[in-house]
Amino acid sequence: MRKFGLIGKNISYSFSESFFTKKFKIENILNSSYQNFDLAKIEDFKTVTKDSTIKGYNVTIPYKETIIPLLDGLNSKAAQIGAVNTIKITKHGKLKGFNTDYYGFEKSLKPLLESHHKKALILGTGGASKAVSYALERLKIPYILVSRIAKNNIIGYEDITREVLSKYHIIINCTPLGTFPNTESCPNIPYGSINTQHLFYDLIYNPSETEFLKRGKKQGAKTKNGLEMLELQAEKSWKIWNK
């Protein structure tokens, strides 16, 4: 039996377990299982790794960055990004970190881009935003990070003016605001300044249309949720585990 699992906190809602369980059944992948490892603190990961039948992990909020010191190594892209969402157990029993989030985001964003989508605002500065930043750099799209507290090269939400939104037409929500069950919340931006030139991308997939996306759509913006990104990154994880 080969086991795989998801490392995170408060992850009973998680996409990964249902995705892989379904995949194993549909594709007739035998002797494989996937389970959630809901950890109160990242240090508990050491206990999980004692099971030698586990061959790979996915990593989600809030551990994509704090798990790095507990690994034996990173591939070059994960090292550049500074966040890990996939771990492979090598044939020598070592824990190697990868990032497939950037791949899922980049591949799902590209078909949506139009000629006027030249600059992006990234809402949030956590592990997910690092993968998004890396993908935008690969696509040669300049971006600004937005956080509750402005510092260094990061602006605050109060700095997002009509003028800023007239130049930055891609808005990406990398915060958990709007995730089930707190579906009424959304990032605090001036939605009244959004128009048909804008593209709203939300990494959240549950609900399928967040308050952020609803408000963008109401103003005429093109919208996209995070489900395809998750599916793409999950399939990429599966390839890494089986290399």
ABEGO torsion letter per residue (X at the ends): XBBBBBBBBGAAABAAAAAAAAAAAAAGBBGBBBBBBBBABAAAAAAAAABAABABBBBBOAAAAAAAAABABBBAAAAAAGBBABBBBBAAGBBBBBBAAAAAAAAAAAAABBAABABBBBBEABAAAAAAAAAAAAAGBBBBBBBABBBEABBBAAABBAAAAAABABBBBABABGBOABAABBBBBBAAABBAABBBBBABAOBABBAAAAAAAAAGBBBBBAAAAAAAAAAAAAAAAAX
